[in-house]
Amino acid sequence: MENKFTGKIWKLPDDVDTDTIIAGRYGVIVDKKEMGTHCLETLRPDFAKNSKKGDIIVAGKNFGCGSSREMAAEAINVNGIDCIIAKSFARIFFRNAINNGMLLIESKEIPESCQEGDQLTVEVNKEVTVNGKTFEIPKIPDYLMEILRDGGLIPNTIKQMRSTVKE
């Protein structure tokens, strides 16, 4: 993960639940890329087809509410989204997203200050700039930053296991 990056905004409303992100009927799909083609299809049918690496989701409150379905975070991530900014996140979705290597930023002000398609710049652990306004963001704890920089919990665990193995 880069310390500073810019992306195009996909604007989503309050209370986007995990079933809206990826409907339960697609949970049987093993291939992540194929599953990702159904991401947000009931809310934003154009999302999977038109999202690009580096795009950023900006949403309202309670993003990722509903079930503890880990594939909701995977479906977003496989579509190139590495960062979501929302007024608030459901607790389980928050951790599932971190485990998938996605940066999550909570801000009540940022979603009110941008629109679909705007460009937004994130300076990790410092600030977000959009439409000429700069917003301070909270610092992410070091142990979570390590997981994010490694690309998720599984790559982080593999790295840690390799570092403890003596040859």
N, C-alpha and C positions, 0 to 999 in steps of 0.2 A: 504494500500500500504506500502510495506516495504521500508526502506530507502536505502537498498542496495540489489541488486538482479542480478543474472546472467541468461542469456538465449541464446538459439541457434538462429542464424540469418537466416531470410528469406530475400533475397536480391531482390529488385524490382527496375525497371527503373524510369526514369523521366516521368512526366505527367500521372500518373496512375489516371484515372478519376473515379468518383463515379459509372458510368455505368459499368466500368471494375470491380470495387470492388463488386458490386451487380447489375446485370442487372435489368432494370425497370420492366420487366415482372414478377420478383419475389417479387415485392413490395406488392402484394396482399396476400402473405403468412403471416399469423398472428403469427404462432409459430416461435420464434426467432431461436431456434435450427435448425429447418427445413430450414429456410431462410439461416442460416449460412452454410449449406451444399453446397450452390451455390457460396459462397464467392470466388472471383478471378478465377472462373472456366474457363474463356476464356484465361486468362493470365497464370495461374498456376493451372491446373486441379487437381493437387495433394495436394493443400493447405488445403482444408477443411478436407480431410481424414488424413493428416499427421501432421498438426500443433498441438502443445501441449501447455498446460497451461505454461506460462513463456517464450514462444518463443517471439522473438522481430523482428519486421519488420524494415529493413533499406532500405531506398529508395532515389531516386534522388530528383530533384526539382519538385515543384508544385504538391505534393501528395494530392489527394482528390479533384482535380479540377472538374469542371462540375457542375452538378445540386446541389441543397442544400439538397439532399436526406439524411435524418438522418439515415436511415437504413444502409447506407454504413459503418458508424462507428459501428453500432450495429452488423453487419455481421462479421466484423473483431473481435470485442470484444468477441462475443459468441464462437469464435474459440480459445479462451484462450490468445489472444494477449492483454497485458496491457500496452505496450510501443511501440511507433513508433518513429524512428529517421529518419529524412529526411533533405535534403538540404533546402527545404522550403515546406510549406503547404498552400493549398487554405484556405482562411480565414474562410469560413463557415464550412468546414470540421474540421478545428482546434477546433472550439467551439463545434461542434457536438460530437467530440471525447472526449473532456474534460467532456461534459455533460454525456457521457457514462462511465466515470471513467478511461479513457486511458491517460497515460502520453505521451505527445508529446515533442520531443526535436529537435530543429533545429540546424543543424551543416553542414557546407560545407565540413569539413575535414573527419568526421567519415565515411560517405559512400564511400569515396575514399580509406579508410584504412582497409576495411574488405571484406570478400567474403561470399557467401552462406555457411551456416553450421558452420561458426566460432562461438566461444563463446564470448559474450560481457558482461561486468559488468557495471551496472549503479549505481552510488552513487548519489541519488537524490539531486539536487541543488548544486552539487559539480563537479563530473567528470564522464567520461565514459572511460573504459579501454578495448582495443581490440588489440590483436596481439602484446602485449608488449608496446603499445603506450597509453598514457593517454591524454585525451582531457578535458579541462575545459568546463563546460556547464553553460548556464545562469540560474539564480535563478528564480523559478516560484513564482509569487505573492502569498501571503498568502491566499487570498480569493479563488484562483484556487486550491491551495494545499488542502484547506479544502474540496472542492468538490471532488477532487481525493481521499483523504483519506476516505471520506464517501462512495465511490463507485459510484459517479455520482451526477448529479444535483437533481434528484428525491429523493434519500435517504438523501441528504444534506438538501433539503427543508423540508422533513418530520421531520428530526432532529431539525431543527430550529423552526418549528411550535410547536413541542412537548415541546420545551424549553420555549416557550412563553405562553403556556397554564397553567393557575393556577388551582390547584385542590382544 
